[in-house]
Amino acid sequence: MVYSTDPDFNPDDFIEKEEAETLPPEKQNLRVLLDRKNRKGKTVTLITGFEGKESDLQDLGRTLKGICGAGGSSKNGEILIQGDFRERIIEYLHKNGYTQTKKSGG
């Protein structure tokens, strides 16, 4: 039990939320795009729209970074890969069942 004198305190904010189950690859609606905003002019490939567990996102991000031979990060349903690897990433995702993956912008 948690007690607080803060009138705006909501104990539900501190209850751990159960992660959503990861959708199978064929139901994932991923978007692959090039991004330069707020990156000091550096280009990154951004994969958005992943729905599922953070651990599954991390695994996919790790795999994509290895395929591209580049650094990056994975969090909040997005995977960021340093450099322009759109074609390579889309090719890999389509081969591995992510059939709804689309290239956005540029």
N, C-alpha and C positions, 0 to 999 in steps of 0.2 A: 504494500500500500504506500502511496506517495501523497504527501501533504504539501501544500504551498500556500503562501499568503498572496501570491500574484493573482489578481482578479482575471487575467487573461490566460491563466494556466489551463491547459487541456491535457489530462493524463493520456488520452488516446494518441497524442503526438509521440509518446514515448513507448508505445506498444509496438513491438517489431511486427512489421507487415510481412506476410508470407509472399515469397516471390512467385510471380506468375509462372506457370509451366511453359517451357520453351516450345514454341510452335515447330512442327516438322519443317524441313527445308522447303518443300514445295508450297507451303502456306506462308512462308516469310515474304514480306513485301519490301524488299531492300531497294535502296536508291544509291547509286554510285555517282559521286560528283567531284569536281575539282573545286578547291576552296583556297582563297588567298587572304580572306578578311582576318584582320587582327593577328597576322602571322609574320609581320615584318617583311612582307614581300615574298616569303617562301610559299611554295606550292605544296598542298597536301591533297591526298585523295581521301574523301570522306564517304563512309558507308553508313547510311542512316536507316532507321525503321526496324531494327532488330527487336523482336518481342520474345522475351524469355528470361531465364536466369542469368545473373551477372557472370557466373562461372562459365556458362556456355558461350557468352559474348567474349569473355577473355580467351577461351580456347580458339574460337574462330579468328579473333584478332591476332593471336600468336601464330596461327597457321598462315594467315594472309601476309603477315610481316615476314615470315620465313620464305614464302614464295617470292615475294618482291625483293628480299634482301635489304629491307629498309627498317627503320625504327618507326615507332608510333605508339598509340595508346588505345585503350578500349574502356569506355565507361558511359553510363546513361543511355544505353541503346545505340551508341555510335562507335565506330571504329575509325581511327585516324591513322593514315599511313603517310609517311613523309615522302613526297615526290609524286609524279604523275604516273600512276599504275592502273588507270581505269580499265584499259582493255584486258590486261593480264588478270585483274581481279574478277571482272565480269566473266571471262572465259572459265576461270576456276570455279566460280559460283554456279554457273550453268552446268558444268560437268558434274558437280556434286549435288544436284537436285534443287538448287535455288532457282527454279524456273521463272519466278515472278520478278527477278532482279532486272532493273532498268538503269540505263545511263541517263542522268539528268543534267541539264545545262551544258554549256560549252560544247 
